[in-house]
Amino acid sequence: MSTEQQLALTSHVGRDLLSSAAAFKTEAAVVWEYVVNSLQYVDAGVSPRVQVTVHPRKRVIEVRDNGQGMDGEGLEHFFTMHGENIERVKGRPGRGKFGTGKAAAFGIGNRLQIETCRNGLRNVVELSREDVEASDGGSIPITHLVTDEPTELPNGTLVTISEIFISKMRMPAIVEYIERHLQIFRSVSPYVAVNDHVCEYKEPEIASTHSFQPSEKQKEVIGDVELTISVSRTPLEEFDRGVRVSAGTGNLIGIEDCGITRKEHGSYLFGEIDVPMIETSDSPIEPYDDSRSLQLNPEHPVVRVLIGFIGAHLDKVRKELVDAYKDARMNEQARRLAAEANKISDVLNEDFRHVRDRLKEIRSAVSQTGSATSMFGSGQSAGEEETSWAQGIDTPGDVDKPDTPLIDRPSEGKNRPDPQIKARGTPNPAGDDSVSPTGGAGKRRKPKGGFSVDYENLGPDEARSMYDDAALRIIINLDHPVVAKALATAGPEDLAFRRLSYEIAFSEYAMALGYEMAGQDPDIPADDLLYEVRSTLNRVSGAAAALYQ
């Protein structure tokens, strides 16, 4: 009589731990893993305080907090592979779903020590990579240095990562990573310091804020939540764009932009939404993974509805922003500034054509066809073609005024809004209005694509110029004290203002090309990058000599 062999699914604990550790590739991501736990799990009424100490020479990083601390049971759960945080098991939303805290340290170091106090008892434990690698696949013994020692120390934990093997420990990178994430904890007044630097979330200067609620049908899936979308006065860094999605206070699980931030003015939008139902859904599909990628899984039923809700309102705000920007440009000074900006753009794109072969891998953020974008497809040269004219911004002219108001004209339908039709116009150097080409009879410029230059009011405290990498766009800040004074003194056509504009735009362009080169080759030597920036600045300045007349 044969005995049927019983199969069972097994796992190698050591390999599992090191596999989880591989997701933590930088010191910043590792430190944040422990800092965020310190911020999330504190006793009631306690404001979280975290001190990060980086010892480059000792190859050690310490993270000390005033959190809840852990007793023996808590430590046992902490060192359980894929063990969900006890607070989450009790139904309190927060991080710790995949239990990666014990693995993060081994992404950059060889030894992890936990010293923790809870309710008058102190415990110190240690785990080394050597112990992990020596594992036969079963449990890995944790070294207890101190066990349940009575203490008068308050609750809290000290995490020490030692024998760090990455080439450099960059404190600025740690600071920047923490400051970017602190926003979701602002309600608990967190204090986080890295060595002597106190981290603060630097919220962009907000031009406007919009709130949205889901429809009744959407509420059935994502809950009665509120989406907040803010418009920054300036283009945002890539990490700051999009809506931060949390599932409980401090439990940041994703950043979702639905592809909007790569569209016109999409790089100005950011926001937040808290959706606890992502964690309470009974779907077998996980809404996100344990890699801390902050990417949501669109196959999850709650996430699928959430992405549609976020995307629709992000695009609504973006379109309103685009319309407002176009309206703001429709005045005489804006037209004159646009003409100067176009001259600068011509110089930059002429240079760009010469360097494009060296930048073949540069991402295309521009949809227009034109000679400057020919490296991305079949482009065509800018030039003149026949057109007609309508109310616009490009040149002085006369705009036709209807004799009879639209509301008094007969209509076949009732309660219809007036059609959004721009009035016809005619170019006229002495005209009181501005007109733009529309196509048809006349002449107009073909679109050029490539880099563009714009003047915008970004605020007096912002930099004099910015590079919007999402659109290959250079923005000169009209509110910067130097620019504002030059413009107010003599106007857009004054040589002093023009020279200042050229110097600003050319410098920003040189740095923009350097930024793109560094994006292609992150290991480019600093000397080579500085050479490229200087070379570009000298080249475009020389090519623009005719503009200084």
C-alpha positions as CSV (number, residue, x, y, z in Angstrom):
1,M,0.0,0.0,0.0
2,S,1.6,3.3,-1.1
3,T,1.8,6.3,1.1
4,E,0.9,9.6,-0.6
5,Q,3.6,12.2,0.0
6,Q,2.3,15.4,1.7
7,L,3.5,18.6,0.1
8,A,3.8,21.8,2.1
9,L,4.8,25.4,1.2
10,T,7.9,26.5,3.0
11,S,10.0,29.6,3.2
12,H,13.7,30.4,3.9
13,V,13.5,33.1,6.7
14,G,17.0,34.5,6.1
15,R,16.5,34.9,2.4
16,D,13.1,36.4,2.9
17,L,14.6,39.0,5.2
18,L,17.5,39.9,2.9
19,S,15.0,40.1,0.0
20,S,12.9,42.6,1.9
21,A,16.1,44.5,2.8
22,A,16.9,44.9,-0.9
23,A,14.0,47.3,-1.3
24,F,15.8,49.8,0.9
25,K,18.6,51.0,-1.3
26,T,19.5,54.4,0.3
27,E,20.3,55.7,3.8
28,A,17.4,58.1,3.4
29,A,14.8,55.4,2.8
30,V,16.1,53.3,5.7
31,V,16.2,56.1,8.2
32,W,12.6,57.2,7.2
33,E,11.4,53.6,7.8
34,Y,12.3,54.0,11.5
35,V,11.4,57.7,11.8
36,V,7.9,57.1,10.5
37,N,7.3,54.3,13.0
38,S,8.5,56.7,15.8
39,L,6.0,59.3,14.6
40,Q,3.2,56.9,14.2
41,Y,3.3,55.0,17.4
42,V,3.3,57.3,20.5
43,D,1.4,57.2,23.7
44,A,-1.8,59.3,23.9
45,G,-1.2,63.0,24.4
46,V,2.5,62.8,23.6
47,S,4.0,64.9,20.7
48,P,6.5,62.7,18.8
49,R,10.1,63.6,19.1
50,V,12.8,61.9,17.0
51,Q,16.6,62.5,17.0
52,V,18.5,61.0,14.1
53,T,22.3,61.0,14.6
54,V,24.6,60.2,11.7
55,H,28.2,59.1,12.5
56,P,30.0,59.0,9.1
57,R,33.4,58.0,10.5
58,K,32.0,55.3,12.7
59,R,29.6,54.1,9.9
60,V,26.7,54.2,12.3
61,I,23.2,55.8,12.2
62,E,21.0,56.1,15.3
63,V,17.3,56.9,15.5
64,R,16.0,57.7,19.1
65,D,12.4,58.5,19.9
66,N,9.9,59.1,22.7
67,G,7.4,56.6,21.3
68,Q,5.5,53.8,22.9
69,G,8.5,51.5,23.1
70,M,8.2,47.7,23.1
71,D,8.0,45.0,25.8
72,G,8.9,41.4,25.2
73,E,5.7,40.7,23.3
74,G,6.2,43.7,21.1
75,L,9.8,42.7,20.3
76,E,8.7,39.2,19.4
77,H,6.1,40.6,17.0
78,F,8.6,43.1,15.6
79,F,11.0,40.3,14.6
80,T,8.3,38.1,13.1
81,M,8.7,38.0,9.3
82,H,5.8,39.7,7.6
83,G,4.2,40.3,11.0
84,E,1.6,43.0,10.9
85,N,2.1,45.8,13.5
86,I,0.2,45.1,16.7
87,E,-1.6,48.5,16.6
88,R,-2.9,47.5,13.1
89,V,-4.0,44.1,14.3
90,K,-6.0,46.0,17.0
91,G,-7.7,47.9,14.2
92,R,-5.8,51.2,14.5
93,P,-4.8,52.4,11.1
94,G,-1.1,53.0,10.5
95,R,2.0,51.6,8.9
96,G,3.6,48.2,9.5
97,K,1.3,46.1,7.2
98,F,4.2,44.1,5.8
99,G,6.5,44.2,8.8
100,T,9.6,45.4,7.0
101,G,11.2,47.3,10.0
102,K,13.5,44.5,10.9
103,A,14.8,44.2,7.3
104,A,15.3,47.9,6.4
105,A,18.6,48.2,8.3
106,F,20.2,45.4,6.3
107,G,19.7,47.4,3.1
108,I,22.7,49.5,4.1
109,G,24.3,47.9,7.1
110,N,25.4,44.6,8.7
111,R,24.1,45.0,12.3
112,L,20.8,46.2,13.9
113,Q,20.4,46.9,17.6
114,I,17.2,47.8,19.3
115,E,17.2,49.3,22.8
116,T,13.6,49.9,24.0
117,C,11.8,50.9,27.2
118,R,8.2,50.1,27.9
119,N,6.3,50.5,31.2
120,G,9.4,50.5,33.3
121,L,11.2,47.6,31.6
122,R,14.3,47.9,29.4
123,N,15.2,45.4,26.6
124,V,18.2,45.4,24.3
125,V,18.4,43.0,21.3
126,E,20.7,42.6,18.3
127,L,20.6,40.9,14.9
128,S,23.5,40.7,12.5
129,R,23.8,39.9,8.8
130,E,26.2,37.1,9.8
131,D,23.4,35.5,11.8
132,V,20.9,35.9,9.0
133,E,23.3,34.4,6.3
134,A,24.1,31.5,8.6
135,S,20.4,30.6,8.9
136,D,19.4,27.1,7.6
137,G,16.1,28.6,6.5
138,G,14.3,28.2,9.9
139,S,14.1,30.8,12.7
140,I,17.0,33.1,13.3
141,P,18.1,33.6,17.0
142,I,18.0,37.2,18.2
143,T,20.7,38.1,20.7
144,H,19.3,39.4,23.9
145,L,21.8,41.8,25.5
146,V,19.4,43.0,28.2
147,T,16.1,41.4,29.1
148,D,13.3,43.1,31.2
149,E,15.7,45.2,33.2
150,P,13.8,47.5,35.6
151,T,14.3,51.2,34.6
152,E,13.1,54.7,35.4
153,L,13.6,55.7,31.8
154,P,10.5,56.9,29.9
155,N,9.0,54.9,27.1
156,G,11.0,55.1,23.8
157,T,13.2,53.3,21.4
158,L,16.8,53.6,20.1
159,V,17.5,52.0,16.8
160,T,21.2,51.6,15.9
161,I,22.4,50.6,12.5
162,S,26.1,49.8,12.4
163,E,28.8,48.5,10.1
164,I,27.2,50.5,7.3
165,F,28.7,49.5,3.9
166,I,27.3,52.1,1.5
167,S,30.1,54.4,0.1
168,K,28.7,57.7,1.5
169,M,26.2,58.6,4.2
170,R,24.6,61.8,2.9
171,M,23.0,63.8,5.7
172,P,21.4,66.3,3.3
173,A,19.7,63.4,1.5
174,I,18.3,62.1,4.8
175,V,17.1,65.6,5.7
176,E,15.4,66.2,2.4
177,Y,13.6,62.8,2.4
178,I,12.3,63.4,5.9
179,E,11.1,67.0,5.2
180,R,9.3,65.9,2.1
181,H,7.3,63.3,4.1
182,L,6.6,65.3,7.3
183,Q,3.4,66.9,5.8
184,I,1.2,63.9,6.6
185,F,2.1,64.2,10.3
186,R,1.6,68.0,10.7
187,S,-1.5,67.4,12.8
188,V,0.6,65.9,15.6
189,S,3.3,68.6,15.7
190,P,6.2,66.3,15.1
191,Y,9.8,67.2,15.9
192,V,12.5,65.5,13.9
193,A,16.2,66.5,14.0
194,V,19.1,65.0,12.0
195,N,22.2,65.8,13.9
196,D,21.8,69.6,14.6
197,H,19.3,70.2,11.8
198,V,15.6,70.5,12.7
199,C,13.5,69.1,9.8
200,E,10.6,71.2,8.7
201,Y,8.1,70.5,5.9
202,K,8.4,73.4,3.5
203,E,4.9,73.7,2.0
204,P,4.9,75.4,-1.4
205,E,3.4,78.9,-1.5
206,I,-0.3,78.2,-2.4
207,A,-2.2,80.2,-5.0
208,S,-5.5,78.5,-4.4
209,T,-7.0,75.4,-2.8
210,H,-9.9,73.3,-3.9
211,S,-11.9,70.6,-2.1
212,F,-14.0,67.8,-3.6
213,Q,-16.3,65.1,-2.3
214,P,-17.1,61.8,-4.2
215,S,-20.4,61.1,-5.7
216,E,-22.8,58.8,-3.7
217,K,-21.9,55.9,-5.9
218,Q,-18.1,56.5,-5.3
219,K,-18.7,56.9,-1.6
220,E,-19.9,53.3,-1.5
221,V,-16.4,52.2,-2.5
222,I,-14.0,54.8,-1.2
223,G,-16.0,56.2,1.7
224,D,-17.1,59.7,2.6
225,V,-13.7,61.3,2.0
226,E,-12.5,64.7,1.0
227,L,-9.9,65.4,-1.7
228,T,-7.9,68.6,-1.4
229,I,-6.0,69.9,-4.4
230,S,-3.8,72.9,-4.1
231,V,-2.2,75.1,-6.8
232,S,1.4,76.1,-6.2
233,R,2.6,79.5,-7.3
234,T,5.6,77.9,-8.9
235,P,6.3,74.5,-10.6
236,L,6.9,71.8,-8.1
237,E,9.7,69.3,-7.9
238,E,8.7,65.9,-9.3
239,F,8.4,64.3,-5.8
240,D,6.0,67.0,-4.6
241,R,3.6,66.7,-7.5
242,G,0.4,64.7,-7.3
243,V,-2.0,63.7,-4.5
244,R,-0.7,62.0,-1.4
245,V,-2.9,59.1,-0.5
246,S,-3.0,57.9,3.1
247,A,-5.0,55.2,4.9
248,G,-5.0,56.6,8.4
249,T,-3.0,59.4,10.0
250,G,0.7,59.1,8.9
251,N,0.1,55.9,6.9
252,L,1.2,57.3,3.5
253,I,0.7,54.5,0.9
254,G,0.8,56.3,-2.4
255,I,1.3,59.4,-4.5
256,E,-1.1,59.6,-7.4
257,D,-1.0,62.1,-10.3
258,C,-3.0,60.1,-12.9
259,G,-0.6,61.3,-15.6
260,I,-1.8,64.9,-15.1
261,T,1.5,66.5,-13.9
262,R,3.1,66.0,-17.3
263,K,0.4,68.0,-19.0
264,E,0.4,71.8,-19.3
265,H,0.5,73.4,-15.8
266,G,0.1,70.0,-14.2
267,S,3.4,70.4,-12.4
268,Y,1.8,73.1,-10.2
269,L,-0.7,70.7,-8.6
270,F,-0.5,68.8,-5.3
271,G,-2.9,67.6,-2.7
272,E,-4.0,64.9,-0.2
273,I,-6.7,62.5,0.6
274,D,-7.2,60.0,3.4
275,V,-9.0,56.8,2.4
276,P,-9.2,54.3,5.3
277,M,-11.4,51.9,3.2
278,I,-8.3,51.0,1.3
279,E,-7.1,49.0,4.3
280,T,-10.5,47.6,5.3
281,S,-11.4,46.2,1.9
282,D,-11.9,42.4,1.8
283,S,-10.4,42.1,-1.6
284,P,-7.6,39.5,-2.0
285,I,-5.7,41.9,-4.2
286,E,-3.3,44.1,-2.2
287,P,-3.7,47.9,-2.8
288,Y,0.1,48.4,-2.6
289,D,3.3,46.3,-2.0
290,D,6.0,46.3,0.6
291,S,8.6,48.1,-1.5
292,R,7.6,51.6,-0.3
293,S,7.4,52.6,-4.0
294,L,4.3,54.7,-3.2
295,Q,2.6,53.3,-6.2
296,L,-1.0,52.0,-5.8
297,N,-2.3,48.9,-7.5
298,P,-5.1,49.9,-10.0
299,E,-6.4,46.4,-9.9
300,H,-7.6,46.8,-6.3
301,P,-11.3,47.7,-6.3
302,V,-11.0,50.7,-4.0
303,V,-7.9,52.0,-5.7
304,R,-9.5,51.7,-9.1
305,V,-12.4,54.0,-8.1
306,L,-10.1,56.3,-6.2
307,I,-7.8,56.9,-9.2
308,G,-10.8,57.9,-11.4
309,F,-12.0,60.3,-8.7
310,I,-8.6,61.9,-8.2
311,G,-7.8,62.1,-11.9
312,A,-11.0,63.8,-12.9
313,H,-10.6,66.6,-10.4
314,L,-6.9,67.0,-10.9
315,D,-7.6,67.6,-14.6
316,K,-10.5,69.9,-13.8
317,V,-8.2,72.2,-11.7
318,R,-5.5,72.0,-14.3
319,K,-7.8,73.1,-17.1
320,E,-9.0,76.0,-14.9
321,L,-5.4,77.0,-14.3
322,V,-4.5,76.9,-18.0
323,D,-7.6,79.1,-18.8
324,A,-6.6,81.6,-16.1
325,Y,-3.1,81.7,-17.4
326,K,-4.3,82.4,-21.0
327,D,-6.6,85.1,-19.8
328,A,-3.8,86.8,-17.8
329,R,-1.7,87.0,-20.9
330,M,-4.3,88.9,-22.9
331,N,-3.2,92.4,-22.2
332,E,-0.7,94.7,-23.9
333,Q,2.2,94.3,-21.6
334,A,1.8,90.5,-21.6
335,R,1.9,90.6,-25.4
336,R,5.1,92.6,-25.4
337,L,6.7,90.3,-22.8
338,A,5.6,87.3,-24.9
339,A,7.3,88.8,-27.9
340,E,10.6,89.1,-25.9
341,A,10.2,85.6,-24.5
342,N,9.8,84.3,-28.1
343,K,13.1,85.9,-29.1
344,I,14.9,84.2,-26.3
345,S,13.2,80.9,-27.1
346,D,14.5,81.2,-30.7
347,V,18.1,81.5,-29.4
348,L,17.7,78.6,-27.0
349,N,16.2,76.3,-29.5
350,E,18.8,77.1,-32.1
351,D,21.4,76.0,-29.6
352,F,19.3,73.0,-28.6
353,R,19.3,71.8,-32.3
354,H,23.1,71.7,-32.1
355,V,23.3,69.7,-28.9
356,R,20.3,67.4,-29.4
357,D,22.4,64.5,-30.8
358,R,24.2,64.4,-27.5
359,L,20.9,64.3,-25.7
360,K,19.1,61.7,-27.7
361,E,17.8,60.0,-24.5
362,I,16.3,63.3,-23.1
363,R,12.6,62.8,-22.5
364,S,10.2,64.6,-24.7
365,A,7.9,66.8,-22.7
366,V,6.6,68.8,-25.6
367,S,3.9,67.7,-28.0
368,Q,4.3,70.3,-30.7
369,T,6.1,69.5,-33.9
370,G,9.0,71.6,-35.0
371,S,12.6,71.7,-35.8
372,A,13.7,71.6,-32.1
373,T,11.8,68.4,-31.5
374,S,12.9,66.6,-34.7
375,M,15.1,64.3,-32.8
376,F,11.9,62.8,-31.3
377,G,10.1,62.3,-34.7
378,S,9.7,64.0,-38.0
379,G,9.7,67.7,-37.3
380,Q,9.3,70.6,-39.6
381,S,10.9,74.0,-39.6
382,A,9.2,77.1,-38.2
383,G,8.0,79.5,-40.8
384,E,5.1,81.5,-42.2
385,E,1.8,80.2,-43.5
386,E,-1.6,81.7,-44.4
387,T,-4.0,82.5,-41.5
388,S,-6.8,84.7,-40.3
389,W,-7.0,86.8,-37.1
390,A,-9.1,86.8,-34.0
391,Q,-9.1,88.3,-30.5
392,G,-5.8,87.2,-28.9
393,I,-2.4,88.3,-27.6
394,D,0.2,88.3,-30.4
395,T,0.0,91.7,-32.1
396,P,-1.8,95.0,-31.8
397,G,-5.1,95.2,-33.8
398,D,-8.8,95.9,-33.9
399,V,-11.4,93.4,-32.6
400,D,-14.8,93.4,-34.2
401,K,-17.6,94.5,-31.9
402,P,-21.1,93.0,-32.6
403,D,-23.9,95.5,-33.1
404,T,-26.4,93.3,-31.3
405,P,-25.7,91.5,-28.0
406,L,-25.8,87.8,-28.3
407,I,-28.6,87.5,-25.7
408,D,-30.9,89.6,-27.9
409,R,-30.3,87.6,-31.0
410,P,-32.9,85.0,-32.0
411,S,-32.0,81.4,-31.1
412,E,-33.6,78.0,-31.8
413,G,-32.9,76.7,-28.3
414,K,-33.6,78.1,-24.9
415,N,-31.4,78.3,-21.8
416,R,-28.3,77.6,-23.8
417,P,-25.0,79.3,-22.8
418,D,-23.5,81.7,-25.2
419,P,-21.1,80.0,-27.6
420,Q,-17.4,80.6,-26.7
421,I,-16.4,82.1,-30.0
422,K,-13.6,84.7,-30.1
423,A,-14.4,87.8,-32.0
424,R,-12.7,88.3,-35.4
425,G,-9.9,90.9,-35.6
426,T,-7.5,92.7,-37.9
427,P,-3.9,93.5,-37.3
428,N,-3.4,97.3,-36.7
429,P,-0.2,98.8,-35.2
430,A,-2.3,101.6,-33.8
431,G,-5.1,99.4,-32.6
432,D,-6.3,99.3,-29.0
433,D,-6.8,95.6,-28.8
434,S,-4.6,92.5,-29.4
435,V,-5.2,89.8,-32.0
436,S,-3.7,86.4,-32.7
437,P,-3.5,84.2,-35.8
438,T,-6.1,81.4,-36.2
439,G,-5.4,79.8,-39.6
440,G,-6.7,80.7,-43.0
441,A,-5.9,83.9,-44.8
442,G,-2.9,86.0,-43.7
443,K,0.4,84.9,-42.1
444,R,1.2,83.1,-38.8
445,R,4.1,81.4,-37.2
446,K,4.2,77.6,-37.2
447,P,4.8,76.2,-33.7
448,K,8.4,75.5,-32.8
449,G,8.3,73.1,-29.9
450,G,11.5,72.5,-27.8
451,F,12.4,74.8,-24.9
452,S,10.1,77.7,-24.2
453,V,10.5,80.9,-22.2
454,D,7.7,82.6,-20.2
455,Y,7.3,85.5,-17.9
456,E,5.1,84.8,-14.8
457,N,4.3,86.4,-11.4
458,L,5.8,83.8,-9.0
459,G,6.1,86.1,-5.9
460,P,8.9,88.3,-4.6
461,D,10.3,85.6,-2.3
462,E,10.8,83.1,-5.1
463,A,13.9,82.7,-7.3
464,R,14.3,85.0,-10.2
465,S,13.8,82.1,-12.6
466,M,12.8,78.4,-12.5
467,Y,13.1,75.4,-14.8
468,D,9.8,73.4,-15.3
469,D,11.3,70.1,-16.4
470,A,7.9,68.6,-17.1
471,A,7.5,71.0,-20.0
472,L,11.1,72.0,-20.9
473,R,10.0,75.6,-19.9
474,I,12.1,78.4,-18.4
475,I,10.1,80.9,-16.3
476,I,11.4,84.4,-15.5
477,N,9.8,85.7,-12.3
478,L,8.4,89.1,-12.8
479,D,7.9,89.6,-9.1
480,H,11.6,89.1,-8.2
481,P,12.8,92.5,-6.9
482,V,15.5,92.9,-9.6
483,V,13.2,91.9,-12.5
484,A,10.3,93.9,-11.2
485,K,12.4,97.1,-10.8
486,A,13.9,96.8,-14.3
487,L,10.4,96.3,-15.8
488,A,8.8,99.2,-13.9
489,T,11.7,101.5,-14.8
490,A,11.5,101.3,-18.6
491,G,9.2,98.5,-19.9
492,P,9.7,95.2,-21.8
493,E,11.5,96.8,-24.8
494,D,14.1,98.6,-22.7
495,L,17.6,97.3,-23.4
496,A,18.5,97.1,-19.7
497,F,15.4,94.9,-19.0
498,R,16.1,92.8,-22.1
499,R,19.7,92.2,-21.2
500,L,18.6,91.1,-17.7
501,S,16.1,88.7,-19.2
502,Y,18.7,87.2,-21.5
503,E,21.2,86.8,-18.7
504,I,18.6,85.1,-16.5
505,A,17.2,82.8,-19.3
506,F,20.6,81.8,-20.6
507,S,21.8,80.9,-17.1
508,E,18.7,78.9,-16.4
509,Y,19.0,77.1,-19.8
510,A,22.6,76.2,-19.2
511,M,21.7,74.7,-15.8
512,A,18.6,73.0,-17.4
513,L,20.8,71.2,-19.9
514,G,23.1,70.2,-17.0
515,Y,20.1,68.9,-15.1
516,E,19.0,66.8,-18.1
517,M,22.6,65.5,-18.6
518,A,22.8,64.5,-14.9
519,G,19.4,62.7,-15.3
520,Q,20.8,60.7,-18.2
521,D,24.1,60.0,-16.4
522,P,23.8,60.3,-12.6
523,D,27.5,59.4,-12.2
524,I,28.8,62.3,-14.4
525,P,31.7,63.9,-12.6
526,A,31.1,67.3,-11.1
527,D,33.9,68.8,-13.1
528,D,32.4,67.6,-16.3
529,L,29.0,68.9,-15.4
530,L,30.4,72.3,-14.5
531,Y,32.3,72.4,-17.8
532,E,29.1,71.6,-19.7
533,V,27.1,74.4,-17.9
534,R,29.8,77.0,-18.6
535,S,30.2,75.9,-22.2
536,T,26.5,76.2,-22.8
537,L,26.3,79.6,-21.2
538,N,29.2,80.9,-23.3
539,R,27.7,79.4,-26.5
540,V,24.2,80.9,-26.2
541,S,25.5,84.2,-25.0
542,G,27.7,84.6,-28.0
543,A,24.9,83.5,-30.3
544,A,22.6,86.1,-28.9
545,A,24.8,89.1,-29.5
546,A,22.4,90.6,-32.0
547,L,19.6,90.8,-29.4
548,Y,21.6,93.2,-27.3
549,Q,21.2,96.0,-29.8
